[in-house]
Amino acid sequence: MSARSDSRQDLRYQADETPSYPVSFGLAFQYILLNIAGIVITVAIVVRAGGGGEDYLAWAAFAALIVCGVTTMLQAKPLAGRIGAGYILLMGTSGVFIAVSVAALQLGGPSLLATLIVASSLFQFLISSRLSLLRRVVTPTVAGTVIMLIAVTVMPIGFDLLFVAPEGAAPEAAPLTALATMVITIVIVLRARGALRLWGSVIGAAAGCLVAGAYGTYDMALVGEAAWFGVPAGGWPGFDLRLGVEFWAMLPAFIFVTLVGAIETIGDGMAIQRVSWRKRRATDFRAVQGAVAADGVGNLLSGLFATVPNTTYSNSVSIVDITGIAARRVGVCIGVIFIALAFFPKAAAVLLAIPDPVVGAYIIVLIAILFVLGVEMVAQDGIDYRKATIIGISFWIGAGFQSGQIPSEYFGEWAGSLLQNGMTSGGLTAILLSAFMELSGPRRRRIETGLNVEAQPKIRGFLEEFAASAGLGDEMAGRMALAAEETLLVLLDQADRDEALGERRLRVTARAESGGAELEFLAATGEGNIEDRMALVGGRAAEVPVEHDFSLRLLRHLASSVRHQKYHDTDIVTVRVDPVGVSG
């Protein structure tokens, strides 16, 4: 594994550290600068396409900023330890909801939209609480592919913005503005160190704005017309509680796009952990569950406020990677600024007035980095020909729909409007292919027992019977039994550290695969991650090991791979065992 994969020594502040407030608010403004236009414009697209009035538009935009602020803070500072990821994940209005939101407005107006959003948000809480059930379908391969497809979906927007200029502007105004922004930003990202690297995006944007000002394309009229302080006088439509035919006709579509949004959030929740710590850690799926739950809170609030649903913005990951600051305090500052901007329209107008070529240039830099992070994610468990097939087919189907090379109109008005988004079509393809792989694979056999020392002979007998029926031979049966014994001892060691868990159960599942076997141990255990502990043991081989390290060392020797997925109240350890001389 490369040095970059193992650690990030250039990270100035990791997630649990606290930079000064000037640094935190300065970086927060970078997030706001990049995303506020998209948040407000998405609301405007939905309301105007759906036939909503100006009063409702003003309310929906105001409410969207409030919801984004509250949920971004919630992502940074989780509520009750379960709602929120504990990382910088900026929340903003969701593009995948545009088509269904417009349809809901056209069918029943804002009140029907509000009711549908509230109802579908409950599905997102269900996904969060039962995320472990999706582990074989929503894999790092699927999540990483979705991250890569976000780049395919967003990059064209960045390219389009590069050449947007007011009517009558000089032909070279927009491209030179974008070029100045991009060149200065890239140079600082590649070569700068220390504080200069932190402010690279701001310096690049300022340079672009200066070029735009020189050409007269930085229009401050929007700022002059905006009020200093204000709250929309009306516009909240209430709810449509009749639950008529329109509600039931639209609810499946809202549930589907909620699932798509949750998959994006799962990918973001995994990716942000890869860039937020100096020492690379195994993915903590409790944080991913928290990210999805906070996303659900955001959709619930969006429904209560009758505005467009929100989701995590993936460029949060890129900004952390570029600036080297992953401190949770920044997420809180982002939320505070969003809420303040909702009540101070003139301040929001200053950011909205930044020329499109400046925003487009920076989007291209961020999304290019995000694409590579997606590649890293799909590669983290290794890529065999099966995973390569899923990644390649899903990516290019998504790219085909996004580019229009696969005509979405062939799939009908409703399905076509969803599939034309590359992230949706490609992500759905990845899920279906992964589900097919799971359902068409060898049948899994399982045993359930208590999580205690007495379970060891039962598990050994189960694995010997499994190996005989699968034709794996005595040598493989012995290796599996030894690997299972060491895994059981490690789980018992973890469970003993948390006496509050009470009586614990263990389920062991076995499946033959490519001449080897995959063993899965599902249990309720204590704190810590086995992957992290194995990495720690591997890094201090010359030291005298403590007693519980022996099982980890033996497990490293016996297993081709060990993956530990820690969820709230559930631990899942997947151990791959191959014959001697065969790598997994």
C-alpha positions in Angstrom: 0.0 0.0 0.0 1.3 3.4 -0.9 2.3 6.1 1.6 -0.6 8.2 0.6 -2.9 5.3 1.3 -1.4 4.6 4.7 -1.2 8.2 6.0 -1.7 11.9 5.2 1.1 13.7 7.0 0.2 16.9 5.1 -3.1 17.1 6.9 -2.9 20.2 9.0 -5.9 19.5 11.2 -7.6 16.1 11.4 -11.2 15.6 12.4 -10.8 15.8 16.1 -8.5 18.9 16.2 -9.5 22.5 16.5 -8.1 25.3 14.3 -8.6 28.9 15.3 -12.0 30.5 14.5 -10.5 32.8 11.8 -9.1 29.8 10.0 -12.3 27.9 10.5 -14.6 30.6 9.2 -12.2 31.4 6.4 -12.4 27.9 5.1 -16.1 27.7 5.7 -16.5 30.7 3.3 -14.7 28.6 0.7 -17.4 25.9 1.0 -20.2 28.5 0.9 -18.6 30.3 -2.1 -18.6 27.1 -4.1 -22.0 25.8 -3.2 -24.5 28.6 -2.4 -25.3 29.3 -6.0 -26.1 25.7 -6.7 -28.3 25.4 -3.6 -30.4 28.5 -4.5 -30.5 27.8 -8.3 -31.7 24.2 -7.7 -34.6 25.6 -5.7 -35.4 28.1 -8.4 -35.3 25.5 -11.1 -37.8 23.2 -9.2 -40.2 26.0 -8.2 -40.3 27.7 -11.6 -40.5 24.5 -13.6 -43.3 23.3 -11.3 -45.3 26.5 -11.7 -44.8 27.9 -8.2 -45.2 31.6 -7.5 -42.5 34.1 -6.5 -43.7 34.2 -2.8 -43.2 30.4 -2.6 -39.8 30.7 -4.3 -38.6 33.2 -1.8 -39.8 31.0 1.1 -38.3 27.8 -0.4 -34.8 29.5 -1.0 -34.9 30.9 2.6 -35.9 27.5 4.1 -33.3 25.7 2.0 -30.4 27.8 3.5 -31.8 27.2 7.0 -32.0 23.4 6.5 -28.6 23.2 4.9 -27.1 25.1 7.8 -28.7 23.0 10.5 -27.9 19.7 8.9 -24.3 20.6 8.0 -23.8 21.4 11.7 -25.5 18.1 12.6 -23.0 16.2 10.3 -20.1 17.8 12.1 -21.5 17.5 15.6 -23.7 14.4 15.7 -26.8 14.3 17.8 -27.0 11.5 20.4 -24.0 9.9 18.8 -26.1 8.5 16.0 -27.4 11.3 13.8 -24.5 12.9 12.0 -21.2 11.6 10.6 -18.8 13.6 12.8 -17.1 15.0 9.7 -17.2 18.0 7.4 -20.1 17.1 5.0 -21.7 20.1 3.6 -25.4 19.6 3.0 -27.2 21.2 0.0 -30.3 20.8 -2.2 -30.3 17.6 -4.1 -30.2 17.5 -7.9 -31.6 13.9 -8.0 -34.9 15.2 -6.6 -35.4 17.8 -9.3 -37.6 15.7 -11.7 -39.9 14.2 -9.0 -40.2 17.5 -7.2 -41.3 19.3 -10.3 -43.8 16.5 -11.1 -45.2 16.8 -7.5 -45.6 20.6 -7.8 -47.4 20.2 -11.1 -49.7 17.5 -9.7 -50.6 19.0 -6.4 -48.6 22.1 -5.6 -46.2 22.8 -2.7 -48.4 21.2 -0.1 -48.2 17.8 -1.9 -44.5 18.2 -2.4 -44.0 18.8 1.4 -46.1 15.8 2.3 -44.2 13.5 -0.1 -40.8 14.7 1.2 -41.8 14.1 4.8 -43.1 10.6 4.0 -40.0 9.6 1.9 -37.6 10.9 4.6 -38.8 8.1 6.9 -37.4 5.6 4.4 -34.0 7.2 4.8 -34.1 6.6 8.6 -34.9 3.0 7.9 -31.9 2.7 5.6 -29.7 4.2 8.3 -30.9 1.9 11.0 -30.6 -1.2 8.7 -27.5 -0.3 6.7 -25.8 -3.5 7.7 -28.4 -5.4 5.7 -27.3 -3.7 2.5 -23.6 -4.5 3.1 -23.4 -7.0 0.3 -25.1 -4.7 -2.3 -23.9 -1.2 -1.3 -20.2 -2.2 -1.2 -17.1 0.0 -1.6 -17.2 -1.0 -5.2 -20.7 0.5 -5.6 -20.0 3.5 -3.4 -16.8 4.3 -5.2 -18.4 3.9 -8.6 -21.1 6.4 -7.5 -18.4 8.9 -6.4 -16.8 8.5 -9.8 -20.1 9.1 -11.5 -20.7 12.3 -9.5 -17.7 13.6 -11.4 -19.3 12.6 -14.7 -22.5 14.3 -13.7 -21.1 17.6 -12.3 -18.0 18.1 -14.6 -20.2 19.2 -17.6 -21.7 21.9 -15.4 -18.2 23.2 -14.6 -17.2 23.2 -18.3 -20.4 25.1 -19.2 -19.8 27.8 -16.6 -16.3 28.5 -18.0 -17.7 30.4 -20.9 -20.7 32.2 -19.4 -20.4 36.0 -19.7 -22.9 38.9 -19.8 -24.2 40.0 -23.1 -21.9 42.4 -24.8 -18.8 41.3 -22.9 -15.5 40.8 -24.7 -15.2 37.3 -26.2 -12.0 36.6 -24.2 -13.5 37.8 -20.9 -15.0 34.5 -19.7 -12.1 32.1 -20.7 -9.4 34.4 -19.3 -11.4 34.8 -16.0 -11.6 31.0 -15.8 -8.0 30.5 -16.8 -6.7 32.8 -14.1 -8.8 31.1 -11.5 -7.8 27.6 -12.5 -4.1 28.2 -13.1 -3.5 30.0 -9.8 -5.6 27.5 -7.8 -3.7 24.5 -9.4 -0.3 26.0 -8.8 -1.1 26.7 -5.2 -2.5 23.2 -4.7 0.5 21.6 -6.3 3.3 23.6 -4.8 2.1 25.6 -1.8 2.7 24.6 1.8 1.4 25.7 5.1 -1.2 28.6 5.3 -0.8 29.5 1.6 -2.2 26.1 0.6 -5.2 26.6 2.9 -6.1 29.9 1.2 -5.4 28.6 -2.3 -9.0 28.5 -3.5 -9.7 32.0 -2.1 -6.6 33.4 -3.8 -7.6 31.7 -7.1 -11.2 33.0 -6.9 -10.0 36.5 -6.0 -7.7 36.5 -9.1 -10.5 35.4 -11.3 -12.8 38.1 -9.9 -10.1 40.7 -10.5 -9.9 39.6 -14.2 -13.7 39.7 -14.4 -13.8 43.2 -12.9 -11.2 44.4 -15.4 -13.5 43.2 -18.2 -16.6 44.6 -16.5 -18.3 41.2 -16.1 -18.4 41.3 -12.3 -22.0 42.5 -12.0 -22.7 44.0 -8.5 -26.3 45.0 -9.4 -27.6 41.9 -7.6 -25.9 43.0 -4.4 -27.3 46.5 -4.7 -30.9 45.3 -5.1 -30.8 42.8 -2.2 -32.2 43.8 1.2 -29.8 43.9 4.2 -32.2 41.9 6.4 -35.3 40.0 5.7 -37.6 37.0 6.2 -40.1 36.0 3.6 -43.5 37.3 4.7 -45.4 34.3 3.4 -45.0 31.2 1.2 -45.2 28.3 3.5 -48.0 26.1 2.0 -48.7 23.7 4.7 -49.4 20.0 4.1 -51.8 18.0 1.9 -53.1 15.4 4.3 -55.8 14.0 2.1 -53.2 11.4 0.8 -55.1 11.1 -2.5 -54.3 9.4 -5.7 -51.5 11.9 -6.6 -49.7 11.1 -3.3 -49.7 7.4 -3.8 -48.8 7.7 -7.4 -45.7 9.8 -6.6 -44.6 8.1 -3.4 -42.7 5.2 -5.1 -40.7 7.7 -7.2 -39.8 9.7 -4.1 -38.7 6.6 -2.3 -36.5 5.5 -5.2 -34.7 8.9 -5.5 -34.3 8.9 -1.7 -32.5 5.5 -2.0 -30.3 7.1 -4.8 -29.5 10.0 -2.5 -28.7 7.7 0.4 -26.2 5.8 -1.8 -24.5 9.0 -2.6 -24.4 9.9 1.1 -23.0 6.4 1.9 -20.2 7.0 -0.6 -19.5 10.5 0.8 -19.5 9.1 4.3 -16.9 6.5 3.4 -14.8 8.9 1.3 -14.6 11.7 3.9 -13.1 9.3 6.4 -10.3 8.5 4.0 -9.1 12.1 3.9 -9.9 13.2 7.5 -7.2 11.4 9.5 -3.4 11.4 9.3 -3.2 7.7 9.9 -5.5 5.8 7.5 -8.3 4.1 9.4 -10.7 1.4 8.4 -14.2 2.8 7.4 -16.4 3.2 10.5 -19.8 2.4 9.3 -21.4 4.0 12.4 -20.3 7.3 10.9 -21.8 6.3 7.6 -25.1 5.4 9.4 -24.9 8.8 11.1 -24.4 10.6 7.8 -27.5 8.9 6.3 -29.5 9.6 9.4 -28.6 13.3 9.2 -29.5 13.2 5.6 -32.9 11.9 6.7 -33.2 14.7 9.2 -32.4 17.2 6.4 -35.2 15.7 4.2 -37.6 15.7 7.0 -36.9 19.4 7.7 -37.1 20.1 4.0 -40.6 18.6 4.0 -41.7 20.4 7.1 -40.4 23.7 5.6 -41.8 22.7 2.1 -38.5 23.2 0.2 -36.4 20.9 -2.0 -34.8 17.9 -0.2 -31.1 18.1 0.5 -28.1 15.7 0.5 -24.4 15.7 1.2 -22.2 17.5 -1.3 -19.3 15.4 -2.5 -17.0 18.3 -3.0 -16.6 18.5 0.7 -14.2 15.5 0.4 -12.2 17.3 -2.3 -11.9 20.5 -0.3 -10.6 18.6 2.7 -8.1 16.9 0.5 -6.9 20.1 -1.0 -6.8 22.3 2.1 -5.6 19.7 4.6 -8.2 20.7 7.2 -10.8 18.2 8.3 -11.7 19.7 11.7 -15.3 19.4 12.7 -15.3 23.0 13.8 -15.3 24.0 10.1 -18.5 22.1 9.6 -20.1 24.0 12.4 -18.9 27.3 11.0 -20.4 26.4 7.6 -23.8 25.8 9.2 -23.6 29.1 11.1 -22.9 31.0 7.9 -25.7 29.3 6.0 -28.2 30.3 8.6 -26.9 33.9 8.8 -27.1 34.2 5.0 -30.7 33.1 5.1 -31.6 36.2 7.2 -29.1 38.6 5.3 -30.0 38.5 1.6 -27.3 41.1 0.8 -24.5 38.9 2.1 -25.8 36.0 0.1 -26.0 38.2 -3.0 -22.3 39.1 -2.7 -21.5 35.4 -3.1 -24.1 34.8 -5.8 -22.6 37.7 -7.8 -19.2 35.9 -8.2 -18.8 35.3 -12.0 -19.8 31.9 -13.3 -16.3 31.2 -14.9 -14.7 31.5 -11.5 -17.1 29.0 -10.0 -16.8 26.7 -13.0 -13.0 26.7 -12.9 -12.9 25.7 -9.2 -15.6 23.1 -9.7 -13.3 21.4 -12.3 -10.4 21.3 -9.9 -12.4 19.8 -7.1 -14.3 17.3 -9.2 -11.1 16.0 -10.8 -9.8 15.2 -7.3 -13.1 13.7 -6.3 -12.9 11.3 -9.3 -9.5 10.0 -8.1 -10.9 9.5 -4.6 -13.6 7.4 -6.1 -11.0 5.3 -7.9 -9.1 4.8 -4.6 -12.4 3.6 -3.0 -13.2 1.0 -5.5 -9.6 -0.3 -5.3 -9.4 -0.5 -1.5 -10.5 -4.2 -1.4 -8.7 -5.1 -4.6 -10.2 -5.4 -8.1 -10.8 -8.8 -9.6 -12.5 -9.4 -13.0 -15.9 -9.4 -11.4 -15.5 -6.1 -9.7 -13.9 -4.7 -12.8 -16.9 -5.7 -14.8 -19.3 -4.0 -12.3 -17.2 -0.8 -12.2 -16.7 -0.6 -16.0 -20.2 -1.4 -17.1 -21.8 0.8 -14.5 -19.5 3.8 -15.1 -20.0 3.8 -18.9 -23.7 3.3 -18.7 -23.9 6.3 -16.4 -21.6 8.3 -18.7 -23.8 7.2 -21.7 -27.0 8.5 -20.1 -25.4 11.6 -18.8 -24.0 12.5 -22.3 -27.2 11.6 -24.1 -25.5 8.8 -26.1 -28.0 6.5 -24.5 -31.3 8.3 -25.2 -33.3 8.4 -21.9 -36.6 9.0 -23.8 -36.8 5.4 -24.7 -37.5 4.6 -21.1 -40.6 6.7 -20.7 -41.1 10.2 -19.3 -40.8 9.3 -15.6 -38.0 6.7 -15.8 -36.2 8.6 -18.5 -36.1 11.8 -16.4 -34.4 9.9 -13.6 -32.0 7.8 -15.7 -30.7 10.7 -17.7 -28.7 11.6 -14.5 -25.5 9.6 -14.8 -25.2 9.0 -11.1 -28.7 7.6 -10.9 -28.4 5.3 -14.0 -24.9 4.2 -13.3 -25.5 3.7 -9.5 -28.6 1.7 -10.2 -26.6 -0.5 -12.6 -23.9 -1.1 -10.0 -26.5 -2.1 -7.4 -28.3 -4.5 -9.8 -25.0 -6.1 -10.9 -23.9 -6.5 -7.3 -27.2 -7.9 -6.3 -27.0 -10.4 -9.2 -23.5 -11.4 -8.1 -24.8 -12.0 -4.6 -28.0 -13.9 -5.5 -26.3 -16.1 -8.2 -23.3 -17.0 -6.1 -22.8 -20.2 -4.1 -25.4 -20.8 -1.3 -24.3 -19.6 2.1 -24.4 -21.9 5.1 -24.7 -20.5 8.6 -24.7 -21.4 12.3 -25.9 -19.3 15.3 -24.4 -19.6 18.7 -23.5 -17.6 21.7 -20.5 -15.3 21.6 -18.4 -17.2 24.1 -15.5 -19.7 24.3 -17.9 -22.7 24.3 -18.9 -21.7 20.7 -15.5 -22.7 19.4 -16.1 -26.5 19.0 -19.5 -25.9 17.5 -18.0 -23.5 14.9 -15.2 -26.0 14.1 -17.7 -28.8 13.5 -19.8 -26.6 11.3 -16.8 -25.6 9.2 -15.6 -29.2 8.8 -19.0 -30.2 7.6 -19.1 -27.2 5.3 -15.7 -27.9 3.8 -16.6 -31.6 3.2 -19.9 -30.6 1.4 -18.1 -28.0 -0.7 -15.2 -30.3 -1.6 -12.6 -28.0 -0.1 -10.5 -30.8 1.5 -9.0 -31.3 4.9 -6.2 -28.8 4.7 -8.7 -26.0 3.9 -11.0 -27.2 6.6 -8.1 -26.9 9.1 -7.1 -23.4 7.9 -10.7 -22.2 8.2 -11.1 -23.7 11.6 -7.9 -22.0 12.8 -8.9 -18.6 11.3 -12.4 -18.9 12.8 -10.9 -19.7 16.2 -8.6 -16.6 16.1 -11.4 -14.4 14.9 -13.6 -15.6 17.8 -10.9 -14.8 20.3 -10.5 -11.3 18.9 -14.2 -10.7 19.1 -14.4 -12.1 22.6 -11.5 -9.7 23.6 -13.4 -6.8 22.2 -16.7 -7.8 23.8 -15.1 -8.2 27.2 -14.2 -4.5 27.1 -17.9 -3.5 27.1 -19.8 -5.2 29.9 -22.9 -3.2 29.2 -23.7 -5.3 26.1 -25.1 -8.2 28.2 -25.6 -11.6 26.6 -24.2 -11.7 23.0 -25.0 -13.8 20.0 -22.8 -14.8 17.1 -23.8 -15.8 13.6 -21.1 -17.5 11.4 -21.8 -17.7 7.6 -19.6 -19.6 5.2 -19.6 -19.7 1.4 -17.2 -21.4 -1.1 -15.7 -19.0 -3.6 -12.9 -19.5 -6.3 -11.3 -22.5 -4.5 -11.3 -20.7 -1.2 -13.9 -19.7 1.4 -15.5 -16.5 2.7 -16.4 -16.6 6.4 -18.6 -13.9 7.9 -18.9 -13.3 11.7 -21.8 -11.2 12.8 -21.9 -10.2 16.4 -22.6 -7.5 18.9 -19.3 -6.4 20.4 -17.4 -3.5 21.9 -15.3 -0.7 20.7 -12.3 -0.8 18.3 -11.8 -2.0 14.7 -10.0 -5.3 14.0 -8.5 -4.0 10.7 -7.0 -1.0 12.5 -5.6 -3.3 15.3 -4.1 -5.7 12.7 -2.4 -2.8 11.0 -1.0 -1.6 14.3 0.2 -5.1 15.1 1.8 -5.4 11.6 3.6 -2.1 12.2 5.3 -3.2 15.4 6.5 -6.7 14.6 9.8 -6.1 16.3 8.2 -5.3 19.6 7.2 -7.8 22.3 3.5 -8.4 21.6 0.8 -8.1 24.2 -1.3 -11.2 24.9 -4.3 -10.3 22.7 -2.0 -9.5 19.7 -1.2 -13.2 19.2 -4.7 -13.9 17.7 -4.3 -10.9 15.4 -0.9 -12.1 14.2 -2.1 -15.6 13.6 -5.2 -14.2 11.7 -2.9 -12.2 9.5 -1.0 -15.4 8.6 -4.1 -17.6 8.1 -6.4 -15.2 6.2 -6.0 -13.7 2.7 -8.0 -10.7 3.8 -9.9 -9.5 6.8 -12.6 -6.8 6.7 -14.3 -5.4 9.7 -17.5 -3.4 9.3 -18.6 -1.7 12.6 -22.2 -0.6 12.8 -24.2 0.6 15.8 -24.8 -2.5 17.9 -23.4 -4.9 15.2 -19.9 -5.9 14.1 -19.4 -7.9 10.9 -16.0 -9.4 10.3 -15.4 -11.0 6.9 -12.5 -13.4 6.6 -11.2 -14.7 3.3 -9.3 -18.0 3.5 -7.5 -19.4 0.5 -5.4 -22.5 0.0 -1.7 -22.2 0.7 0.1 -20.4 -2.2 -3.1 -18.7 -3.5 -3.6 -15.0 -2.8 -7.1 -13.6 -2.4 
